[in-house]
Structure formats: C-alpha cells, structure tokens
Amino acid sequence: MDITSAASPSAVAAPPSRLTIWAGRSLIFIALAHTAVFAPSVPWSSWLAGDLRNGAADDESLALFWALPGGFVVVLVLLGMLLTRVGRQGQHVPGYFGWVTLAWGALGVGLIGMSGFISAIIPAGLLIAANITAKRESQ
C-alpha cells in the first residue's frame, strides 16, 4: 500500500494589474505636483506661530492650509499607495472607484474652471479600464 500525501496545487499569483498600478502612481504624482505648486507660498512661520489656531490667519493662509495639509493631498498619496499595492498583488478595485474619481474631477472643473482637477481623468480612466479588463478576463 503506497501512501503519498497529495500536495495541494500551489496558488498561482495573479499577474500585476499594470493599469491599477499606474492609476495609483498617477494619484501620487498629482498630490506631489499639487504640493509643489502651493508649498512655496505657504506662510510656515505664521502657521507654526499658531495663527490658524487663534484665528489670526488671513483668507489666503486658510486657503493654502486647505489646499495642502488640510485638504486631499495626504489622502491622495495614501490612496495612490494603496492602489499601487493592490495592483502589484494582481487585484482590482471596484469599478465605482474610477467613476467616482472621474465625477469628482468633473465637479471640480465645473465649479472652479480649468484647473488641476482635469488631471483626475488620468487615474479615473486607468481605473475604469482596469475594471473593464478584469471583467473581460474573468469571463
């Protein structure tokens, strides 16, 4: 009687989702570009002196705060890093990620005109394409 252990087939890792990876990288780039544009104008000494806390900051200082650390920059970098990791693992995010990103960019352009919000087309398009490609491959 020959008793051999049946080895379970090794799990084959899914190939990376290049579209998802590039969507993540583009979000990181957008956040860094946004920071590069606005950071030189930041009144750091005023902020560190507490002007944001005590109400002494002027409107431009408040706008710069909301454009950088108080806005979407940090969250956009984190989302970009997450998407890059998900893509490297061969996974995909739900289709609504791309569509909501596209809607967010369109709303921004609609409210303030042509601006950096137009760049949302890039990660949105990549995420939508990644979702469509993943659906086709699974059929």
N, C-alpha and C positions, 0 to 999 in steps of 0.2 A: 504494500500500500504506500503510494507516494503522496506525501502531504506537502504541498507547497503553498506558501502564502500568496494569495492573489494581490499583486501590487495594484493599488488604485492608480488609474491613469493620472499623470501629473497635470495639474491645472495649467493650461496654456495661457500665458499672459496675453491680454488683448494688446494689439498694436497701439501705439500712442495716437491720440486724436490731434493731428497737427493743426487743424482748424481751431480747436478749443485752446490749444497751447498758444497759438498766435493771437487769439482773442484776449487771453489773459495778459500776454505781453503788451498788446496794444493798450489795454487799460492802464497798465503800469506806466507806459510811455506817456499817455495822456495826463496822468496825475503828475508825473515828473515835469512835463512841459508846462503844465499849469503852475506848478510851484516855481519853475524857473522864470516865468513871466512876471509873477507877482511878488516873489520874495525880495527882490532888491528895493521895493517900495515900502516894505514893512517897517513901521516905527518900533523896532525892537525895544529901544530904551524906554519908550512910553509904555509899552505893554508890560515890560518887566518891572516898571515902577508902580504898576497897579492901576493904570488909567482905565483899563477895560472893566476892572472890578468896581472901581469907585465912581464910574460914570463920567469921568473927565475926558474920555476918548471922543474925538470928533467923528463925524459920519464916515469919512474916508478910512480912518483907522478901524472902525467897526466893519466896514465893507471888506477890508483886507483880512480881518480876522475870519469872517465868514467865507472868504474865498480860499483860505489856506487851512489852518488847523481846526477851525470850527466848521468847516464845510465837508465836501465829499472826498478830499484828496487822500486822507488816510484810509478811508473805507474803500476807495477805488483801488489803491495799492493792495490792500488785503484781498479784495475780490479778484484782482488780477493774479495774485499769487495762488489763490485757491483754484482758479480756473486752470492755471498752468499745471498745478499738481494733478488735478482731475484729468486733464488731457494727457499728461505723461502716464497715468495709470490706465489709459485707454477707455476712460469713461466719458460720458457726456452729461451736460446739464439739460434740464427740460427745455423745450422749445420756447417757453414763455420768457426765459432769460433774455434771449435775443430780441424778441418782440417788445418787451418792456424797455430794454435799453434803447431800442430804436424810437419808441414813443417818448421816452424821457428826453432824448436828444432833440426830437422834433418839437416838443413842448418848449424846451429852452430856446431853440431858434425862433419859434413863433412868438415867444414873449420878449426876447431882447434883440432879435435880429441875428444876422450872420455873426457867428462867434465860434468859440471853441466847441460849443455844443454840436456843431456839424460833424466833428470827429467821431461822435458816437456811432455814426454809420459804419465805421470800420469794425469795431468789436461786435456790433449788432449783426452785421452781415455775416461775419465769420461764425458766430454762434448759431444763426439761423441755418447757414449752410451745413454746419457740423451736425445739427439735429436732423436735417433732411437726409444727409448722407448716412447717418446712423440708422434711420428708419429704413432706407433702401437696402442697406447691408443686412439688416435683421430679417428681411423678407425672403 
